[in-house]
Amino acid sequence: DIGTGNKATPLALGAGHVNPNRALDPGLVYDVGVQDYVNFLCALNFTQKIITAITRSSVNDCSKPSLDLNYPSFIAFFNAGNSSKTTQHFHRTVTNVGEGQTAYVASITPIKRFRINVIPNKLVFKKKNQKISYRLSIDGPRMIQKNKVSFGYLTWKDEKHVVRSPIVVTTPSFNL
């Protein structure tokens, strides 16, 4: 990280550097609509006044609040000192914007002491613009060190594309 002189992490890089030529043909995209953001803001307990200021709409439906935003990254918070094993689940939907029929296979760059699972681990698309959902689960250890931030990746690959999403696990009050 040029700002701190420390090694850059996914918190600074996200999914990585963008290749402008490949960005024109990303393969998969994570669509997020206005209502998805409203659901997220509602789950964060933003007031209607603040949500209206952000969305510039006076009609905001908070009937389905959700912290699980359809975003190409994952951050799981585990309580330090918790003696029970914890699992966090994330639901995502990807859209095939590639040429048509294709299959993506998942691979996980693991995080020490955590078990990460994706179901299904293969996405078979029959046509362009088809959407398929998957679930990523992260099983945490019985004890996690306070302020420790650990990283892994979920990578979807077909014959042409590589779509990488960072996975971050930490405690709720970590220091950047």
PERA-V21566 format. One record per helix or strand of 2 or more residues. SS is the DSSP state (h for helix, s for strand). FROM is the first residue (numbers start at 0). LEN is the number of residues. If there is no record, write none. Layout:
[[SS & FROM & LEN] [SS & FROM & LEN]]
This chain:
[[h & 9 & 4] [h & 19 & 4] [s & 27 & 2] [h & 33 & 10] [h & 47 & 8] [s & 73 & 4] [s & 85 & 11] [s & 101 & 8] [s & 114 & 5] [s & 121 & 4] [s & 130 & 10] [s & 149 & 8] [s & 161 & 9]]
